[in-house]
């Protein structure tokens, strides 16, 4: 099952409060550590999981499952 990482800021950034990423590292391509409230290395060390969201002073970082419909008609 695929997973997605959701970052929810306490106040909006660029007019948005929620951002979605496919990896922890991708968060830091869009935002600097001061905006997230934690460095990349420290976030990796906190063991983010579906059952364990991470709250910082600026946002909440959570992991969610993506449910996909299986492909049934493959082209040749």
N, CA, C, O and CB atoms as a CASP TS submission, in Angstrom:
PFRMAT TS
TARGET T0000
AUTHOR 0000-0000-0000
METHOD Language model
MODEL 1
PARENT N/A
ATOM      1  N   UNK     1       0.846  -1.168   0.000  1.00  0.00           N
ATOM      2  CA  UNK     1       0.000   0.000   0.000  1.00  0.00           C
ATOM      3  C   UNK     1       0.894   1.234   0.000  1.00  0.00           C
ATOM      4  O   UNK     1       1.886   1.296   0.727  1.00  0.00           O
ATOM      5  CB  UNK     1      -0.964  -0.004   1.217  1.00  0.00           C
ATOM      6  N   UNK     2       0.538   2.198  -0.808  1.00  0.00           N
ATOM      7  CA  UNK     2       1.319   3.420  -0.904  1.00  0.00           C
ATOM      8  C   UNK     2       0.982   4.371   0.238  1.00  0.00           C
ATOM      9  O   UNK     2      -0.094   4.304   0.832  1.00  0.00           O
ATOM     10  CB  UNK     2       1.079   4.100  -2.249  1.00  0.00           C
ATOM     11  N   UNK     3       1.926   5.254   0.528  1.00  0.00           N
ATOM     12  CA  UNK     3       1.736   6.229   1.603  1.00  0.00           C
ATOM     13  C   UNK     3       2.009   7.629   1.085  1.00  0.00           C
ATOM     14  O   UNK     3       2.739   7.818   0.112  1.00  0.00           O
ATOM     15  CB  UNK     3       2.652   5.913   2.802  1.00  0.00           C
ATOM     16  N   UNK     4       1.413   8.603   1.750  1.00  0.00           N
ATOM     17  CA  UNK     4       1.635  10.008   1.441  1.00  0.00           C
ATOM     18  C   UNK     4       1.867  10.741   2.754  1.00  0.00           C
ATOM     19  O   UNK     4       1.339  10.352   3.796  1.00  0.00           O
ATOM     20  CB  UNK     4       0.428  10.621   0.652  1.00  0.00           C
ATOM     21  N   UNK     5       2.659  11.798   2.696  1.00  0.00           N
ATOM     22  CA  UNK     5       2.950  12.589   3.891  1.00  0.00           C
ATOM     23  C   UNK     5       2.219  13.917   3.777  1.00  0.00           C
ATOM     24  O   UNK     5       2.334  14.616   2.770  1.00  0.00           O
ATOM     25  CB  UNK     5       4.487  12.809   4.068  1.00  0.00           C
ATOM     26  N   UNK     6       1.474  14.257   4.806  1.00  0.00           N
ATOM     27  CA  UNK     6       0.688  15.488   4.846  1.00  0.00           C
ATOM     28  C   UNK     6       1.318  16.436   5.863  1.00  0.00           C
ATOM     29  O   UNK     6       1.562  16.058   7.008  1.00  0.00           O
ATOM     30  CB  UNK     6      -0.806  15.195   5.204  1.00  0.00           C
ATOM     31  N   UNK     7       1.578  17.664   5.436  1.00  0.00           N
ATOM     32  CA  UNK     7       2.081  18.704   6.330  1.00  0.00           C
ATOM     33  C   UNK     7       0.968  19.726   6.492  1.00  0.00           C
ATOM     34  O   UNK     7       0.538  20.338   5.515  1.00  0.00           O
ATOM     35  CB  UNK     7       3.404  19.369   5.777  1.00  0.00           C
ATOM     36  N   UNK     8       0.498  19.915   7.728  1.00  0.00           N
ATOM     37  CA  UNK     8      -0.552  20.883   8.024  1.00  0.00           C
ATOM     38  C   UNK     8       0.038  21.988   8.888  1.00  0.00           C
ATOM     39  O   UNK     8       0.383  21.764  10.048  1.00  0.00           O
ATOM     40  CB  UNK     8      -1.764  20.204   8.734  1.00  0.00           C
ATOM     41  N   UNK     9       0.150  23.179   8.318  1.00  0.00           N
ATOM     42  CA  UNK     9       0.700  24.322   9.048  1.00  0.00           C
ATOM     43  C   UNK     9      -0.366  24.936   9.946  1.00  0.00           C
ATOM     44  O   UNK     9      -1.554  24.893   9.625  1.00  0.00           O
ATOM     45  CB  UNK     9       1.252  25.381   8.071  1.00  0.00           C
ATOM     46  N   UNK    10       0.060  25.508  11.072  1.00  0.00           N
ATOM     47  CA  UNK    10      -0.866  26.175  11.988  1.00  0.00           C
ATOM     48  C   UNK    10      -1.389  27.466  11.374  1.00  0.00           C
ATOM     49  O   UNK    10      -2.533  27.849  11.620  1.00  0.00           O
ATOM     50  CB  UNK    10      -0.181  26.466  13.334  1.00  0.00           C
ATOM     51  N   UNK    11      -0.568  28.139  10.581  1.00  0.00           N
ATOM     52  CA  UNK    11      -0.983  29.332   9.833  1.00  0.00           C
ATOM     53  C   UNK    11      -0.635  29.091   8.367  1.00  0.00           C
ATOM     54  O   UNK    11       0.277  28.324   8.060  1.00  0.00           O
ATOM     55  CB  UNK    11      -0.284  30.646  10.384  1.00  0.00           C
ATOM     56  N   UNK    12      -1.354  29.740   7.475  1.00  0.00           N
ATOM     57  CA  UNK    12      -1.147  29.474   6.048  1.00  0.00           C
ATOM     58  C   UNK    12       0.201  29.986   5.551  1.00  0.00           C
ATOM     59  O   UNK    12       0.717  31.000   6.022  1.00  0.00           O
ATOM     60  CB  UNK    12      -2.262  30.108   5.236  1.00  0.00           C
ATOM     61  N   UNK    13       0.749  29.263   4.596  1.00  0.00           N
ATOM     62  CA  UNK    13       1.972  29.648   3.893  1.00  0.00           C
ATOM     63  C   UNK    13       1.613  29.676   2.419  1.00  0.00           C
ATOM     64  O   UNK    13       1.132  28.684   1.871  1.00  0.00           O
ATOM     65  CB  UNK    13       3.178  28.654   4.189  1.00  0.00           C
ATOM     66  N   UNK    14       1.846  30.808   1.781  1.00  0.00           N
ATOM     67  CA  UNK    14       1.471  30.993   0.372  1.00  0.00           C
ATOM     68  C   UNK    14      -0.016  30.714   0.149  1.00  0.00           C
ATOM     69  O   UNK    14      -0.408  30.191  -0.894  1.00  0.00           O
ATOM     70  CB  UNK    14       2.315  30.076  -0.530  1.00  0.00           C
ATOM     71  N   UNK    15      -0.839  31.069   1.139  1.00  0.00           N
ATOM     72  CA  UNK    15      -2.285  30.905   1.013  1.00  0.00           C
ATOM     73  C   UNK    15      -2.813  29.508   1.268  1.00  0.00           C
ATOM     74  O   UNK    15      -4.014  29.277   1.130  1.00  0.00           O
ATOM     75  CB  UNK    15      -2.694  31.314  -0.324  1.00  0.00           C
ATOM     76  N   UNK    16      -1.954  28.569   1.636  1.00  0.00           N
ATOM     77  CA  UNK    16      -2.368  27.176   1.886  1.00  0.00           C
ATOM     78  C   UNK    16      -1.908  26.736   3.272  1.00  0.00           C
ATOM     79  O   UNK    16      -0.885  27.196   3.778  1.00  0.00           O
ATOM     80  CB  UNK    16      -1.790  26.223   0.799  1.00  0.00           C
ATOM     81  N   UNK    17      -2.682  25.837   3.874  1.00  0.00           N
ATOM     82  CA  UNK    17      -2.281  25.261   5.154  1.00  0.00           C
ATOM     83  C   UNK    17      -1.853  23.808   5.024  1.00  0.00           C
ATOM     84  O   UNK    17      -1.071  23.327   5.845  1.00  0.00           O
ATOM     85  CB  UNK    17      -3.413  25.369   6.147  1.00  0.00           C
ATOM     86  N   UNK    18      -2.348  23.090   4.006  1.00  0.00           N
ATOM     87  CA  UNK    18      -2.042  21.680   3.836  1.00  0.00           C
ATOM     88  C   UNK    18      -1.218  21.455   2.567  1.00  0.00           C
ATOM     89  O   UNK    18      -1.519  21.997   1.503  1.00  0.00           O
ATOM     90  CB  UNK    18      -3.333  20.856   3.789  1.00  0.00           C
ATOM     91  N   UNK    19      -0.180  20.647   2.710  1.00  0.00           N
ATOM     92  CA  UNK    19       0.683  20.265   1.595  1.00  0.00           C
ATOM     93  C   UNK    19       0.901  18.765   1.660  1.00  0.00           C
ATOM     94  O   UNK    19       0.948  18.191   2.748  1.00  0.00           O
ATOM     95  CB  UNK    19       2.045  21.033   1.632  1.00  0.00           C
ATOM     96  N   UNK    20       1.035  18.120   0.498  1.00  0.00           N
ATOM     97  CA  UNK    20       1.167  16.672   0.425  1.00  0.00           C
ATOM     98  C   UNK    20       2.446  16.298  -0.315  1.00  0.00           C
ATOM     99  O   UNK    20       2.792  16.906  -1.327  1.00  0.00           O
ATOM    100  CB  UNK    20      -0.058  16.049  -0.267  1.00  0.00           C
ATOM    101  N   UNK    21       3.142  15.291   0.203  1.00  0.00           N
ATOM    102  CA  UNK    21       4.439  14.886  -0.340  1.00  0.00           C
ATOM    103  C   UNK    21       4.532  13.363  -0.379  1.00  0.00           C
ATOM    104  O   UNK    21       3.827  12.662   0.346  1.00  0.00           O
ATOM    105  CB  UNK    21       5.598  15.480   0.502  1.00  0.00           C
ATOM    106  N   UNK    22       5.419  12.868  -1.244  1.00  0.00           N
ATOM    107  CA  UNK    22       5.624  11.423  -1.337  1.00  0.00           C
ATOM    108  C   UNK    22       6.807  10.942  -0.507  1.00  0.00           C
ATOM    109  O   UNK    22       7.005   9.736  -0.359  1.00  0.00           O
ATOM    110  CB  UNK    22       5.827  11.025  -2.776  1.00  0.00           C
ATOM    111  N   UNK    23       7.600  11.872   0.038  1.00  0.00           N
ATOM    112  CA  UNK    23       8.725  11.492   0.897  1.00  0.00           C
ATOM    113  C   UNK    23       9.026  12.627   1.871  1.00  0.00           C
ATOM    114  O   UNK    23       8.634  13.773   1.648  1.00  0.00           O
ATOM    115  CB  UNK    23       9.986  11.150   0.047  1.00  0.00           C
ATOM    116  N   UNK    24       9.719  12.294   2.941  1.00  0.00           N
ATOM    117  CA  UNK    24      10.125  13.308   3.911  1.00  0.00           C
ATOM    118  C   UNK    24      11.091  14.294   3.267  1.00  0.00           C
ATOM    119  O   UNK    24      10.992  15.498   3.503  1.00  0.00           O
ATOM    120  CB  UNK    24      10.772  12.653   5.147  1.00  0.00           C
ATOM    121  N   UNK    25      12.020  13.799   2.458  1.00  0.00           N
ATOM    122  CA  UNK    25      12.997  14.672   1.808  1.00  0.00           C
ATOM    123  C   UNK    25      12.333  15.681   0.878  1.00  0.00           C
ATOM    124  O   UNK    25      12.825  16.800   0.733  1.00  0.00           O
ATOM    125  CB  UNK    25      14.001  13.842   1.029  1.00  0.00           C
ATOM    126  N   UNK    26      11.223  15.302   0.247  1.00  0.00           N
ATOM    127  CA  UNK    26      10.524  16.212  -0.666  1.00  0.00           C
ATOM    128  C   UNK    26       9.980  17.440   0.059  1.00  0.00           C
ATOM    129  O   UNK    26       9.847  18.503  -0.547  1.00  0.00           O
ATOM    130  CB  UNK    26       9.382  15.480  -1.364  1.00  0.00           C
ATOM    131  N   UNK    27       9.664  17.312   1.340  1.00  0.00           N
ATOM    132  CA  UNK    27       9.189  18.455   2.127  1.00  0.00           C
ATOM    133  C   UNK    27      10.234  19.558   2.111  1.00  0.00           C
ATOM    134  O   UNK    27       9.905  20.739   2.001  1.00  0.00           O
ATOM    135  CB  UNK    27       8.870  18.033   3.586  1.00  0.00           C
ATOM    136  N   UNK    28      11.495  19.164   2.223  1.00  0.00           N
ATOM    137  CA  UNK    28      12.579  20.138   2.343  1.00  0.00           C
ATOM    138  C   UNK    28      13.037  20.689   0.989  1.00  0.00           C
ATOM    139  O   UNK    28      13.920  21.546   0.946  1.00  0.00           O
ATOM    140  CB  UNK    28      13.754  19.507   3.056  1.00  0.00           C
ATOM    141  N   UNK    29      12.460  20.219  -0.104  1.00  0.00           N
ATOM    142  CA  UNK    29      12.667  20.865  -1.395  1.00  0.00           C
ATOM    143  C   UNK    29      11.730  22.053  -1.551  1.00  0.00           C
ATOM    144  O   UNK    29      11.991  22.961  -2.340  1.00  0.00           O
ATOM    145  CB  UNK    29      12.457  19.866  -2.540  1.00  0.00           C
ATOM    146  N   UNK    30      10.635  22.042  -0.794  1.00  0.00           N
ATOM    147  CA  UNK    30       9.644  23.121  -0.865  1.00  0.00           C
ATOM    148  C   UNK    30       9.791  24.116   0.289  1.00  0.00           C
ATOM    149  O   UNK    30       9.546  25.310   0.114  1.00  0.00           O
ATOM    150  CB  UNK    30       8.235  22.536  -0.861  1.00  0.00           C
ATOM    151  N   UNK    31      10.186  23.632   1.452  1.00  0.00           N
ATOM    152  CA  UNK    31      10.259  24.471   2.647  1.00  0.00           C
ATOM    153  C   UNK    31      11.625  24.349   3.313  1.00  0.00           C
ATOM    154  O   UNK    31      12.308  23.333   3.176  1.00  0.00           O
ATOM    155  CB  UNK    31       9.153  24.090   3.639  1.00  0.00           C
ATOM    156  N   UNK    32      12.013  25.395   4.034  1.00  0.00           N
ATOM    157  CA  UNK    32      13.257  25.356   4.793  1.00  0.00           C
ATOM    158  C   UNK    32      12.961  24.816   6.194  1.00  0.00           C
ATOM    159  O   UNK    32      11.815  24.869   6.641  1.00  0.00           O
ATOM    160  CB  UNK    32      13.918  26.774   4.865  1.00  0.00           C
ATOM    161  N   UNK    33      13.971  24.300   6.890  1.00  0.00           N
ATOM    162  CA  UNK    33      13.736  23.714   8.215  1.00  0.00           C
ATOM    163  C   UNK    33      13.053  24.679   9.198  1.00  0.00           C
ATOM    164  O   UNK    33      12.269  24.237  10.038  1.00  0.00           O
ATOM    165  CB  UNK    33      15.052  23.252   8.800  1.00  0.00           C
ATOM    166  N   UNK    34      13.333  25.970   9.110  1.00  0.00           N
ATOM    167  CA  UNK    34      12.700  26.933  10.020  1.00  0.00           C
ATOM    168  C   UNK    34      11.188  26.993   9.803  1.00  0.00           C
ATOM    169  O   UNK    34      10.438  27.226  10.750  1.00  0.00           O
ATOM    170  CB  UNK    34      13.310  28.329   9.827  1.00  0.00           C
ATOM    171  N   UNK    35      10.739  26.786   8.574  1.00  0.00           N
ATOM    172  CA  UNK    35       9.300  26.786   8.301  1.00  0.00           C
ATOM    173  C   UNK    35       8.642  25.520   8.841  1.00  0.00           C
ATOM    174  O   UNK    35       7.500  25.557   9.299  1.00  0.00           O
ATOM    175  CB  UNK    35       9.040  26.912   6.793  1.00  0.00           C
ATOM    176  N   UNK    36       9.360  24.405   8.787  1.00  0.00           N
ATOM    177  CA  UNK    36       8.828  23.129   9.271  1.00  0.00           C
ATOM    178  C   UNK    36       8.941  23.025  10.791  1.00  0.00           C
ATOM    179  O   UNK    36       8.093  22.412  11.438  1.00  0.00           O
ATOM    180  CB  UNK    36       9.566  21.957   8.609  1.00  0.00           C
ATOM    181  N   UNK    37       9.976  23.617  11.351  1.00  0.00           N
ATOM    182  CA  UNK    37      10.160  23.574  12.800  1.00  0.00           C
ATOM    183  C   UNK    37      11.042  22.439  13.266  1.00  0.00           C
ATOM    184  O   UNK    37      11.185  22.216  14.468  1.00  0.00           O
ATOM    185  CB  UNK    37       8.843  23.470  13.470  1.00  0.00           C
ATOM    186  N   UNK    38      11.643  21.706  12.315  1.00  0.00           N
ATOM    187  CA  UNK    38      12.526  20.591  12.652  1.00  0.00           C
ATOM    188  C   UNK    38      13.405  20.318  11.423  1.00  0.00           C
ATOM    189  O   UNK    38      12.965  20.510  10.289  1.00  0.00           O
ATOM    190  CB  UNK    38      11.701  19.299  13.078  1.00  0.00           C
ATOM    191  N   UNK    39      14.629  19.877  11.649  1.00  0.00           N
ATOM    192  CA  UNK    39      15.531  19.578  10.539  1.00  0.00           C
ATOM    193  C   UNK    39      15.173  18.226   9.917  1.00  0.00           C
ATOM    194  O   UNK    39      14.476  17.415  10.526  1.00  0.00           O
ATOM    195  CB  UNK    39      17.002  19.580  11.018  1.00  0.00           C
ATOM    196  N   UNK    40      15.652  18.003   8.717  1.00  0.00           N
ATOM    197  CA  UNK    40      15.410  16.734   8.028  1.00  0.00           C
ATOM    198  C   UNK    40      15.963  15.560   8.837  1.00  0.00           C
ATOM    199  O   UNK    40      15.273  14.557   9.019  1.00  0.00           O
ATOM    200  CB  UNK    40      16.042  16.756   6.624  1.00  0.00           C
ATOM    201  N   UNK    41      17.179  15.674   9.314  1.00  0.00           N
ATOM    202  CA  UNK    41      17.794  14.585  10.084  1.00  0.00           C
ATOM    203  C   UNK    41      16.996  14.274  11.351  1.00  0.00           C
ATOM    204  O   UNK    41      16.807  13.107  11.694  1.00  0.00           O
ATOM    205  CB  UNK    41      19.239  14.948  10.454  1.00  0.00           C
ATOM    206  N   UNK    42      16.540  15.286  12.030  1.00  0.00           N
ATOM    207  CA  UNK    42      15.766  15.068  13.261  1.00  0.00           C
ATOM    208  C   UNK    42      14.407  14.449  12.958  1.00  0.00           C
ATOM    209  O   UNK    42      13.922  13.602  13.707  1.00  0.00           O
ATOM    210  CB  UNK    42      15.578  16.391  14.018  1.00  0.00           C
ATOM    211  N   UNK    43      13.793  14.878  11.849  1.00  0.00           N
ATOM    212  CA  UNK    43      12.502  14.303  11.470  1.00  0.00           C
ATOM    213  C   UNK    43      12.648  12.824  11.131  1.00  0.00           C
ATOM    214  O   UNK    43      11.798  12.022  11.519  1.00  0.00           O
ATOM    215  CB  UNK    43      11.903  15.062  10.275  1.00  0.00           C
ATOM    216  N   UNK    44      13.711  12.444  10.414  1.00  0.00           N
ATOM    217  CA  UNK    44      13.955  11.029  10.145  1.00  0.00           C
ATOM    218  C   UNK    44      14.116  10.248  11.440  1.00  0.00           C
ATOM    219  O   UNK    44      13.661   9.108  11.534  1.00  0.00           O
ATOM    220  CB  UNK    44      15.197  10.858   9.270  1.00  0.00           C
ATOM    221  N   UNK    45      14.752  10.840  12.433  1.00  0.00           N
ATOM    222  CA  UNK    45      14.972  10.176  13.708  1.00  0.00           C
ATOM    223  C   UNK    45      13.726  10.009  14.550  1.00  0.00           C
ATOM    224  O   UNK    45      13.716   9.204  15.482  1.00  0.00           O
ATOM    225  CB  UNK    45      15.971  10.922  14.481  1.00  0.00           C
ATOM    226  N   UNK    46      12.676  10.750  14.245  1.00  0.00           N
ATOM    227  CA  UNK    46      11.438  10.666  15.036  1.00  0.00           C
ATOM    228  C   UNK    46      10.514   9.537  14.594  1.00  0.00           C
ATOM    229  O   UNK    46       9.477   9.321  15.221  1.00  0.00           O
ATOM    230  CB  UNK    46      10.692  11.973  14.954  1.00  0.00           C
ATOM    231  N   UNK    47      10.860   8.815  13.538  1.00  0.00           N
ATOM    232  CA  UNK    47      10.114   7.638  13.084  1.00  0.00           C
ATOM    233  C   UNK    47       8.639   7.945  12.800  1.00  0.00           C
ATOM    234  O   UNK    47       7.743   7.382  13.429  1.00  0.00           O
ATOM    235  CB  UNK    47      10.212   6.536  14.126  1.00  0.00           C
ATOM    236  N   UNK    48       8.411   8.830  11.858  1.00  0.00           N
ATOM    237  CA  UNK    48       7.065   9.170  11.415  1.00  0.00           C
ATOM    238  C   UNK    48       6.363   7.927  10.895  1.00  0.00           C
ATOM    239  O   UNK    48       6.934   7.172  10.107  1.00  0.00           O
ATOM    240  CB  UNK    48       7.103  10.263  10.330  1.00  0.00           C
ATOM    241  N   UNK    49       5.126   7.710  11.333  1.00  0.00           N
ATOM    242  CA  UNK    49       4.333   6.582  10.851  1.00  0.00           C
ATOM    243  C   UNK    49       2.864   6.984  10.857  1.00  0.00           C
ATOM    244  O   UNK    49       2.509   8.057  11.346  1.00  0.00           O
ATOM    245  CB  UNK    49       4.567   5.309  11.726  1.00  0.00           C
ATOM    246  N   UNK    50       2.015   6.120  10.312  1.00  0.00           N
ATOM    247  CA  UNK    50       0.583   6.408  10.282  1.00  0.00           C
ATOM    248  C   UNK    50       0.057   6.601  11.702  1.00  0.00           C
ATOM    249  O   UNK    50      -0.793   7.463  11.929  1.00  0.00           O
ATOM    250  CB  UNK    50      -0.187   5.273   9.570  1.00  0.00           C
ATOM    251  N   UNK    51       0.535   5.832  12.638  1.00  0.00           N
ATOM    252  CA  UNK    51       0.075   5.907  14.018  1.00  0.00           C
ATOM    253  C   UNK    51       0.825   6.943  14.855  1.00  0.00           C
ATOM    254  O   UNK    51       0.471   7.175  16.011  1.00  0.00           O
ATOM    255  CB  UNK    51       0.204   4.560  14.659  1.00  0.00           C
ATOM    256  N   UNK    52       1.864   7.569  14.281  1.00  0.00           N
ATOM    257  CA  UNK    52       2.711   8.472  15.058  1.00  0.00           C
ATOM    258  C   UNK    52       2.977   9.782  14.300  1.00  0.00           C
ATOM    259  O   UNK    52       4.068   9.960  13.758  1.00  0.00           O
ATOM    260  CB  UNK    52       4.040   7.782  15.402  1.00  0.00           C
ATOM    261  N   UNK    53       1.992  10.709  14.253  1.00  0.00           N
ATOM    262  CA  UNK    53       2.254  12.004  13.621  1.00  0.00           C
ATOM    263  C   UNK    53       3.232  12.810  14.467  1.00  0.00           C
ATOM    264  O   UNK    53       3.353  12.593  15.673  1.00  0.00           O
ATOM    265  CB  UNK    53       0.938  12.792  13.421  1.00  0.00           C
ATOM    266  N   UNK    54       3.928  13.742  13.822  1.00  0.00           N
ATOM    267  CA  UNK    54       4.920  14.570  14.498  1.00  0.00           C
ATOM    268  C   UNK    54       4.401  16.009  14.543  1.00  0.00           C
ATOM    269  O   UNK    54       4.083  16.587  13.504  1.00  0.00           O
ATOM    270  CB  UNK    54       6.310  14.493  13.777  1.00  0.00           C
ATOM    271  N   UNK    55       4.318  16.580  15.734  1.00  0.00           N
ATOM    272  CA  UNK    55       3.886  17.966  15.904  1.00  0.00           C
ATOM    273  C   UNK    55       5.101  18.838  16.202  1.00  0.00           C
ATOM    274  O   UNK    55       5.910  18.514  17.072  1.00  0.00           O
ATOM    275  CB  UNK    55       2.828  18.087  17.040  1.00  0.00           C
ATOM    276  N   UNK    56       5.223  19.948  15.472  1.00  0.00           N
ATOM    277  CA  UNK    56       6.276  20.931  15.729  1.00  0.00           C
ATOM    278  C   UNK    56       5.600  22.235  16.119  1.00  0.00           C
ATOM    279  O   UNK    56       4.373  22.308  16.192  1.00  0.00           O
ATOM    280  CB  UNK    56       7.212  21.126  14.476  1.00  0.00           C
ATOM    281  N   UNK    57       6.394  23.253  16.368  1.00  0.00           N
ATOM    282  CA  UNK    57       5.808  24.542  16.752  1.00  0.00           C
ATOM    283  C   UNK    57       5.084  25.214  15.587  1.00  0.00           C
ATOM    284  O   UNK    57       4.284  26.124  15.804  1.00  0.00           O
ATOM    285  CB  UNK    57       6.891  25.472  17.286  1.00  0.00           C
ATOM    286  N   UNK    58       5.357  24.776  14.344  1.00  0.00           N
ATOM    287  CA  UNK    58       4.755  25.416  13.168  1.00  0.00           C
ATOM    288  C   UNK    58       3.772  24.540  12.402  1.00  0.00           C
ATOM    289  O   UNK    58       2.945  25.056  11.651  1.00  0.00           O
ATOM    290  CB  UNK    58       5.830  25.849  12.241  1.00  0.00           C
ATOM    291  N   UNK    59       3.849  23.207  12.581  1.00  0.00           N
ATOM    292  CA  UNK    59       2.996  22.330  11.775  1.00  0.00           C
ATOM    293  C   UNK    59       2.853  20.948  12.406  1.00  0.00           C
ATOM    294  O   UNK    59       3.501  20.622  13.401  1.00  0.00           O
ATOM    295  CB  UNK    59       3.562  22.197  10.362  1.00  0.00           C
ATOM    296  N   UNK    60       1.986  20.153  11.796  1.00  0.00           N
ATOM    297  CA  UNK    60       1.842  18.736  12.144  1.00  0.00           C
ATOM    298  C   UNK    60       2.149  17.945  10.880  1.00  0.00           C
ATOM    299  O   UNK    60       1.591  18.220   9.817  1.00  0.00           O
ATOM    300  CB  UNK    60       0.389  18.404  12.706  1.00  0.00           C
ATOM    301  N   UNK    61       3.035  16.965  10.998  1.00  0.00           N
ATOM    302  CA  UNK    61       3.433  16.126   9.875  1.00  0.00           C
ATOM    303  C   UNK    61       2.867  14.739  10.134  1.00  0.00           C
ATOM    304  O   UNK    61       3.160  14.124  11.160  1.00  0.00           O
ATOM    305  CB  UNK    61       5.000  16.089   9.697  1.00  0.00           C
ATOM    306  N   UNK    62       2.051  14.244   9.200  1.00  0.00           N
ATOM    307  CA  UNK    62       1.404  12.950   9.388  1.00  0.00           C
ATOM    308  C   UNK    62       1.535  12.110   8.125  1.00  0.00           C
ATOM    309  O   UNK    62       1.682  12.640   7.024  1.00  0.00           O
ATOM    310  CB  UNK    62      -0.078  13.130   9.763  1.00  0.00           C
ATOM    311  N   UNK    63       1.479  10.803   8.298  1.00  0.00           N
ATOM    312  CA  UNK    63       1.579   9.870   7.184  1.00  0.00           C
ATOM    313  C   UNK    63       0.226   9.185   7.017  1.00  0.00           C
ATOM    314  O   UNK    63      -0.425   8.823   7.997  1.00  0.00           O
ATOM    315  CB  UNK    63       2.722   8.823   7.418  1.00  0.00           C
ATOM    316  N   UNK    64      -0.189   9.013   5.761  1.00  0.00           N
ATOM    317  CA  UNK    64      -1.491   8.425   5.456  1.00  0.00           C
ATOM    318  C   UNK    64      -1.343   7.412   4.337  1.00  0.00           C
ATOM    319  O   UNK    64      -0.469   7.543   3.480  1.00  0.00           O
ATOM    320  CB  UNK    64      -2.514   9.514   5.068  1.00  0.00           C
ATOM    321  N   UNK    65      -2.205   6.397   4.349  1.00  0.00           N
ATOM    322  CA  UNK    65      -2.232   5.415   3.273  1.00  0.00           C
ATOM    323  C   UNK    65      -3.018   5.970   2.092  1.00  0.00           C
ATOM    324  O   UNK    65      -3.986   6.709   2.268  1.00  0.00           O
ATOM    325  CB  UNK    65      -2.847   4.084   3.758  1.00  0.00           C
ATOM    326  N   UNK    66      -2.588   5.603   0.882  1.00  0.00           N
ATOM    327  CA  UNK    66      -3.324   5.916  -0.336  1.00  0.00           C
ATOM    328  C   UNK    66      -3.931   4.612  -0.822  1.00  0.00           C
ATOM    329  O   UNK    66      -3.227   3.620  -1.014  1.00  0.00           O
ATOM    330  CB  UNK    66      -2.401   6.576  -1.435  1.00  0.00           C
ATOM    331  N   UNK    67      -5.213   4.621  -1.016  1.00  0.00           N
ATOM    332  CA  UNK    67      -5.907   3.429  -1.511  1.00  0.00           C
ATOM    333  C   UNK    67      -6.097   3.591  -3.014  1.00  0.00           C
ATOM    334  O   UNK    67      -6.676   4.577  -3.470  1.00  0.00           O
ATOM    335  CB  UNK    67      -7.287   3.217  -0.782  1.00  0.00           C
ATOM    336  N   UNK    68      -5.617   2.637  -3.766  1.00  0.00           N
ATOM    337  CA  UNK    68      -5.717   2.672  -5.225  1.00  0.00           C
ATOM    338  C   UNK    68      -6.557   1.503  -5.722  1.00  0.00           C
ATOM    339  O   UNK    68      -6.576   0.423  -5.131  1.00  0.00           O
ATOM    340  CB  UNK    68      -4.315   2.640  -5.870  1.00  0.00           C
ATOM    341  N   UNK    69      -7.239   1.753  -6.812  1.00  0.00           N
ATOM    342  CA  UNK    69      -7.972   0.694  -7.489  1.00  0.00           C
ATOM    343  C   UNK    69      -6.970  -0.087  -8.333  1.00  0.00           C
ATOM    344  O   UNK    69      -6.193   0.520  -9.069  1.00  0.00           O
ATOM    345  CB  UNK    69      -9.142   1.271  -8.369  1.00  0.00           C
ATOM    346  N   UNK    70      -6.967  -1.395  -8.249  1.00  0.00           N
ATOM    347  CA  UNK    70      -6.039  -2.180  -9.064  1.00  0.00           C
ATOM    348  C   UNK    70      -6.342  -2.009 -10.554  1.00  0.00           C
ATOM    349  O   UNK    70      -7.500  -1.911 -10.960  1.00  0.00           O
ATOM    350  CB  UNK    70      -6.111  -3.667  -8.675  1.00  0.00           C
ATOM    351  N   UNK    71      -5.286  -1.976 -11.350  1.00  0.00           N
ATOM    352  CA  UNK    71      -5.462  -1.885 -12.799  1.00  0.00           C
ATOM    353  C   UNK    71      -5.926  -3.231 -13.332  1.00  0.00           C
ATOM    354  O   UNK    71      -5.309  -4.258 -13.048  1.00  0.00           O
ATOM    355  CB  UNK    71      -4.147  -1.443 -13.497  1.00  0.00           C
ATOM    356  N   UNK    72      -7.008  -3.233 -14.101  1.00  0.00           N
ATOM    357  CA  UNK    72      -7.549  -4.500 -14.586  1.00  0.00           C
ATOM    358  C   UNK    72      -7.451  -4.641 -16.102  1.00  0.00           C
ATOM    359  O   UNK    72      -7.496  -5.760 -16.614  1.00  0.00           O
ATOM    360  CB  UNK    72      -8.988  -4.638 -14.160  1.00  0.00           C
ATOM    361  N   UNK    73      -7.318  -3.540 -16.826  1.00  0.00           N
ATOM    362  CA  UNK    73      -7.273  -3.594 -18.283  1.00  0.00           C
ATOM    363  C   UNK    73      -5.929  -3.050 -18.757  1.00  0.00           C
ATOM    364  O   UNK    73      -5.797  -1.853 -19.010  1.00  0.00           O
ATOM    365  CB  UNK    73      -8.451  -2.791 -18.910  1.00  0.00           C
ATOM    366  N   UNK    74      -4.943  -3.915 -18.878  1.00  0.00           N
ATOM    367  CA  UNK    74      -3.600  -3.491 -19.291  1.00  0.00           C
ATOM    368  C   UNK    74      -3.509  -3.489 -20.807  1.00  0.00           C
ATOM    369  O   UNK    74      -3.963  -4.415 -21.478  1.00  0.00           O
ATOM    370  CB  UNK    74      -2.511  -4.415 -18.686  1.00  0.00           C
ATOM    371  N   UNK    75      -2.912  -2.424 -21.328  1.00  0.00           N
ATOM    372  CA  UNK    75      -2.698  -2.330 -22.769  1.00  0.00           C
ATOM    373  C   UNK    75      -1.444  -3.098 -23.170  1.00  0.00           C
ATOM    374  O   UNK    75      -0.495  -3.205 -22.394  1.00  0.00           O
ATOM    375  CB  UNK    75      -2.587  -0.858 -23.206  1.00  0.00           C
ATOM    376  N   UNK    76      -1.451  -3.616 -24.357  1.00  0.00           N
ATOM    377  CA  UNK    76      -0.284  -4.352 -24.845  1.00  0.00           C
ATOM    378  C   UNK    76       0.440  -3.566 -25.890  1.00  0.00           C
ATOM    379  O   UNK    76       1.452  -4.027 -26.418  1.00  0.00           O
ATOM    380  CB  UNK    76      -0.683  -5.699 -25.402  1.00  0.00           C
TER
END
